[in-house]
Amino acid sequence: MEKIVLKYYQFPLNNSLNSVQQNNLKLKICTIKNVVLVKFYQNAVRVFYKNCVEKAAVYQIMGYNADISAVAKPKALVQKNINEELNTYKRDAVISLVGFVGFQALKKFAPQAYMSLKIVRSLFVLGIARNVIKNGIEGFIKDGQPNADTLTSTAVIASVLAGKPESSLSLMTLSNVAEMLTIYAAERARKHISNLLQLDQQFVWRVADDGHEEKVPIEQIKVNDVIAVHTGEKICVDGMVLSGNAAIDQASITGESNPAMKGEKDPVYAGSVVQGGQLTVLVQKVGDDTSLARIVHLVEDAQTRRAPVQNFADRMANMLVPISFIGAAIVYGATRDWQRVLNLLFIDFSCGLKLSTATAISAAVATAAKQGILIKGGNYIEALADIDTVVMDKTGTITIGVPKISAVHTVDSVCEKEMILLAASAEIHSVHPLAVAIQNYVEEKGWQVPDHINSDTVVAHGMEANVADFEGFKGGNIIVGSRHFMTDRNVSGLDSFEDRKIPAGYNILYVARDNKLMGVIVINDPIRPQMKKTFNQMRRHGIDEIVMLTGDSKDVAATVAQKMGIDSYFAEILPEDKANIVNFLQKNGHVLMVGDGINDAPALAFADVGVTLGGRRTDIAVESSDITINSDNPTKLMDALELGQNTMRLIRQNFTATITINSAAMLLGALGKINPLVAAIIHNTATLAVVLNSARILMPKRGSLMNK
């Protein structure tokens, strides 16, 4: 199945015409009364209103016109429908319970009146069951097969025809109560992170040019404004610290309970709280552009993307409905006992299978988001449970991704400053961690990087630039990169460094001027803390193979692989090679790919599950991946894997419990050991129990990895 890449575009207010081209898919918005969020899929577009507004837009897809009403409902309207549904079940449960008690009292104290009101009793029951009967008939006509409501409506009609409408009245009472509690439990799973992710800060301190702080509503804050945040206040923007120091609780973003220390030039995110200290922050993102808003959008969208196990539960439930009908027919033919028939009709497998599975997936997505793990759909929860091969990018994933220069070796005629500045000029526009190490080194020294005339990136090899003479140093054609790159360009003098003592496992950048070697820069990129622990935990939880991919040299890759106990590695590879390796590994297993850079995007998209890790990930890597982990803590990888495994284990538990309990109840009912009221109690209790069992994901046991 081809991987779908999800992208977000924000259209400005009062824009009369917008046109976007993405993968040959055109979208034109003509009359917009509010901001809309547009999500591009492989061959479709979904448009979501930010607020409830009129359906005043018309969009054109691939030459076909369609009304905006075809898209998803606004969030407020969805919530309104849920509340109305809850109130309907609550009202019907109370009315049916009062009616049941009233009829039983009438039967005991005025039996003649009770018998004379048979038609009234029947009409009352049919009125209570009106929605179930309607849905049962519509489902049968539309789908061509009976569903759970068809089974329930048949039971109601059968009880009325048998002259025992109270039997189905008790069923409707229990059913309405169970539905009410089930919706409540499922809604609780969907809302579990709402308190964590909401911005309840209504005002913010804006800093004027003269340093004066003014309290203004959040809506007035714009990009490039400067705000002050004090102890106990919640940060409501994404930005960069200009001054101050503070301990920040950013659990809503990273899922980590330990506060992070923030100082000058550090990033801060909306939704985090200042526990101690104060900061002056340059505003970079506001409103729906913040990381917090992105989390909310991702979680909301993930709730709508079904896992294959949900489709399986639906198919299984629909297949089991006819079994109840067949069983009821057989029992009636053998016993002519309507009570036994009602026992079988009052029991179905559909509710327990469907609702418990949907609740488990929803709860898992919400729990992951609370921990700073953003899963883009329930299908990836299921895929996580099957992973047996983990593929890791090295730089920025296994390692911290902030390399530092540990040594500089030059030829006799070249000084360190000369070579470093020439290399920095060639690498000035590169965001590769090794290039950043050179740039940071120059900044620490207080040197001025010379301008280059032009530069060119040679993917997976290095950089090439023409640099003019500067500060008394000679410029020229500068090449910075691997030894293999130098060999390809016929650089002379490489043999002079063969005997130099360079530590094994370090990154080595060769620098040449006019095809003559100037020297080498030795760079070390430390391994992430707890990465080895994460690998060990993975192996204990069913991961058979851990593979490392890197564009670094074989010596560096071999050292890291040996130190981390990695099964195999591929070094000096191009981005397309990573995708090919992932495809090859998928022939023999289920692959999870972890990366953070532009060069990892193809592999992330092709893997069964693609994961971006850490705060230094690129936007294209996030878009290509299925799971985004905001934290730099690698143990979150294990949390995600264990969450998927636990969720699927719990779903299989619910399947077993639902089928076993309901099958036993059907057998007891067919044998006449229970009455319809007991059958209804068993069925609805079992349904509620498995739904609540699914909701346990929201409340993991103390010490569980899911509780970190």
Disulfide bonds with the S-S distance in Angstrom:
none
